[in-house]
Amino acid sequence: MSESTLTAVELHAALRSGEISARETAEHFLSRIAERSDLGAFVTVTEDQALAEAAGADARLAALPPEQRSRPGALPALHGLPIAHKDLVEVAGAPTTRGTAALPHAIAEHDHPGVAVLRAAGTISLGKTQVPEFGLNSYSENLVAPPARNPLDPERTPGGSSGGSAAAVAAGLLPVAPGSDGGGSIRIPALACGLIGLKPGLGTVPTDVIGGRTDDFGAPRLAVSGPLARTAEDAALLFDAMTGSPRPALVAVHEADAVTGLRIGMSTASPFEAAHPTPLSPEALAAYEAAAAGLAARGHHVEEARIAYDPRYTEVFTSCWMAGLSLLDLTPEAEARLTPFTRTYRERAIATPREAHLRAAEELQGIAAGLRAEWGRYDVVLTPGLATLPPHIGAFMDLDAAADYRAQCEWTPFTSMVNVSGLPAIAVPIIEVPNPSGGGPLPMGAQLIGRPGSEPLLLQLAAQLTRG
């Protein structure tokens, strides 16, 4: 039995029973990471620290009589399960790059709160995964380390900003991984790599709102944390640990077949359309239509939804998304080490008066309320996933900043609006299509947007669509 062939749920059970030790599990995945260093999924591998923590997990298990290991609370919820964290958050004992050459890469003394929750849950961190600079982009390339590559076609991007984590899970370097999503950063890599990617609603993961539910200018806080996984069950397992819940999502996924009769609105409308075209490839439309057919086959009421988006969205969202760059305290020498993309948008953010940032934040709050009202007429809203197949490495960075940003919006026209709304959404792989560059097929998926608190339901629908 190979740890890489087991689902995270199966591996979790084997670790808790003692069938597989935490140390041999960590050794297996560390070996896989070394074998596939060509993917650029990891920026830092913390082998010694991981093996020491795994030995400690094995000692805890050995101290328990076998009949007590299944008792609630006898072992941490995710005892011995290997994961890795995006290189945007602090993990004690590991450097934090945030994907930038502009800041020192200090060794963290303490865990980020979200990391601390998963450490307390018994996970073993194997290292830090590749991200774009400050997590800004939908591709995982920067000036710090080699780009993350899509294991299904290494010449293509795995997406961003959780691209390194998604590449690692898709390639079997990790059983599951936590990601973060401020404009699609979980769902984009999930769709690019053929994974399940859950973006929870704002505040569902408690550590996401320690600093409040709005940003420094009063706009809706965009970034949340959620799981990347190969199956809906695996995503539910990690999601429950991230929220600190006693497995309600995992139990719900096991009961997914009982869910039927939902009113599902389907729409290809995008809020970016008012600013520029957002064309969909035949592959994207095929996946979207296959998702609709799959949901209808499960007894759901799927209908075309007439959804209207505020024409100010592109301008207002872009302003709010980049406003935080104006708050970075950088010397001129450090600023010169930024990527051209970040430097350009930072300059624009600095040049914008604070009153304009505050006004845009207020406008985005109004747009968020409108989104919730539009989608709230349905139990779930179905949209396409990505507009096209994943672009090749360098395709975005070869452009000037404005063209780069527009190309990202055109590739991912359905993700950022969900962050603005604060609602949950899930990315689901639906079909495989031929790779025009040759090689094996590539995945295309769809997105489901839910109501507040509907994360278990979205995982159930993902299970329905992926179980065949």
KAQUI-V432513 format. One record per helix or strand of 3 or more residues. SS is the DSSP state (hx for helix, st for strand). FROM is the first residue (numbers start at 0). TO is the last residue. If there is no record, write none. Layout:
# KAQUI-V432513
ss->(SS & SS)
from->(FROM & FROM)
to->(TO & TO)
This chain:
# KAQUI-V432513
ss->(hx & hx & hx & hx & st & hx & hx & st & hx & st & hx & hx & st & hx & st & hx & st & hx & hx & hx & st & hx & hx & st & hx & hx & hx & hx & st & hx & hx & st & st & hx)
from->(2 & 7 & 21 & 36 & 41 & 46 & 65 & 81 & 112 & 123 & 132 & 162 & 176 & 186 & 195 & 205 & 223 & 231 & 247 & 255 & 262 & 270 & 281 & 300 & 312 & 331 & 339 & 353 & 379 & 400 & 415 & 424 & 441 & 454)
to->(4 & 16 & 34 & 38 & 44 & 61 & 67 & 85 & 119 & 128 & 134 & 169 & 180 & 192 & 198 & 208 & 228 & 242 & 253 & 257 & 265 & 273 & 296 & 303 & 326 & 334 & 350 & 374 & 383 & 410 & 420 & 432 & 449 & 465)
